[in-house]
Amino acid sequence: MDEHRRNERKRLMAFTPAYDAHTKLVLGYLGDLSMRGAMLIGEKSMEVDTEITLEIDFPSTPEFSARRVKIPARVAWCRPEENSQYFNTGMEFLRVNPMYKDFIEAILERYQFKRESPA
């Protein structure tokens, strides 16, 4: 799966819940994010190829106030975490509303884990 990824995913430092837009149930929390998709860490397994509308509660940045974003997505994969009761679920975004694009880019820049290159 990683070899097919076109955009590097960024691991997030902020506690960011993701919901099913229709049921309003928490699906999990963002583990990483790119403009093309996200990985959720949740308590339940999700069936691959299921389409869902995600609602993600993004934190505020200096550029943007906090907001809930709705993004249609497809479950690309789901795996249990090693030595844990949680599941990692890869979500592929089907469409990102153009008005959310700059906001998501700002979130990625502001809240990603800073990785230092080895000296």
C-alpha positions as CSV (number, residue, x, y, z in Angstrom):
1,M,0.0,0.0,0.0
2,D,2.8,2.5,0.9
3,E,4.4,2.2,-2.5
4,H,1.2,3.5,-4.1
5,R,0.9,6.6,-1.9
6,R,1.5,9.8,-3.9
7,N,1.3,12.2,-1.0
8,E,3.3,11.8,2.2
9,R,1.0,11.4,5.2
10,K,1.7,13.5,8.2
11,R,1.3,12.2,11.7
12,L,-0.7,14.6,13.8
13,M,0.0,15.9,17.3
14,A,-3.5,17.2,17.9
15,F,-6.3,15.0,19.4
16,T,-8.7,14.9,16.4
17,P,-11.9,12.9,16.5
18,A,-13.6,11.6,13.3
19,Y,-17.3,10.7,13.1
20,D,-19.7,9.0,10.8
21,A,-21.7,12.0,9.5
22,H,-24.9,10.0,9.3
23,T,-24.9,8.2,12.7
24,K,-22.8,10.8,14.6
25,L,-20.8,7.9,16.2
26,V,-17.1,8.4,16.8
27,L,-15.2,6.2,14.3
28,G,-11.8,6.9,15.8
29,Y,-9.1,9.6,16.0
30,L,-6.7,10.8,13.3
31,G,-3.4,9.0,13.4
32,D,-2.1,10.6,10.2
33,L,-3.4,12.8,7.4
34,S,-2.7,13.8,3.8
35,M,-4.7,15.7,1.2
36,R,-5.8,12.3,-0.3
37,G,-6.7,10.4,2.9
38,A,-6.2,9.6,6.6
39,M,-5.6,6.8,9.0
40,L,-8.0,6.5,11.9
41,I,-7.3,4.7,15.1
42,G,-10.5,3.3,16.5
43,E,-12.0,0.6,18.6
44,K,-13.9,-1.2,15.8
45,S,-12.9,-2.9,12.6
46,M,-14.3,-1.4,9.4
47,E,-15.2,-3.3,6.2
48,V,-12.9,-2.5,3.2
49,D,-14.6,-0.6,0.4
50,T,-17.3,0.8,2.6
51,E,-18.1,4.4,1.6
52,I,-18.8,6.8,4.4
53,T,-19.0,10.6,5.0
54,L,-16.4,11.5,7.6
55,E,-17.0,14.5,9.9
56,I,-13.6,15.5,11.3
57,D,-13.3,18.0,14.2
58,F,-10.2,19.9,13.3
59,P,-8.5,22.1,15.9
60,S,-8.0,25.8,15.2
61,T,-4.8,27.3,13.8
62,P,-3.8,31.0,13.8
63,E,-5.0,31.1,10.2
64,F,-8.4,29.4,10.7
65,S,-10.9,28.8,13.6
66,A,-11.7,25.3,14.6
67,R,-14.2,23.6,12.3
68,R,-16.0,20.4,11.5
69,V,-15.2,19.2,8.0
70,K,-17.3,16.7,6.0
71,I,-15.4,14.5,3.5
72,P,-16.8,11.5,1.5
73,A,-14.3,8.7,2.0
74,R,-13.8,4.9,1.3
75,V,-12.3,2.4,3.7
76,A,-9.1,1.4,1.8
77,W,-7.8,-1.0,4.5
78,C,-8.3,-2.0,8.1
79,R,-5.8,-3.8,10.4
80,P,-5.6,-4.5,14.1
81,E,-2.9,-2.7,16.0
82,E,-0.2,-5.0,17.3
83,N,-0.6,-5.9,21.0
84,S,-3.7,-3.6,21.3
85,Q,-7.5,-3.7,21.1
86,Y,-7.5,-0.9,18.5
87,F,-7.7,-0.9,14.7
88,N,-5.9,1.3,12.2
89,T,-8.1,2.1,9.3
90,G,-6.9,3.7,6.1
91,M,-9.5,6.1,4.6
92,E,-9.2,7.4,1.0
93,F,-10.9,10.7,0.5
94,L,-13.2,10.6,-2.5
95,R,-13.7,14.4,-2.8
96,V,-12.3,17.3,-0.8
97,N,-14.4,20.3,-1.0
98,P,-12.3,23.1,-2.5
99,M,-13.1,25.4,0.5
100,Y,-11.5,22.9,2.8
101,K,-8.3,22.4,0.8
102,D,-6.4,25.4,2.3
103,F,-7.7,24.6,5.8
104,I,-6.5,21.0,5.6
105,E,-3.1,22.2,4.3
106,A,-2.8,24.6,7.2
107,I,-3.7,21.8,9.7
108,L,-1.0,19.6,8.1
109,E,1.6,22.3,8.4
110,R,0.7,23.4,11.9
111,Y,0.0,20.1,13.7
112,Q,2.3,17.5,12.1
113,F,5.0,15.8,14.1
114,K,8.3,17.5,13.3
115,R,10.7,14.9,12.0
116,E,14.4,15.8,12.3
117,S,16.8,14.5,9.7
118,P,19.7,12.4,11.0
119,A,22.9,14.4,11.2
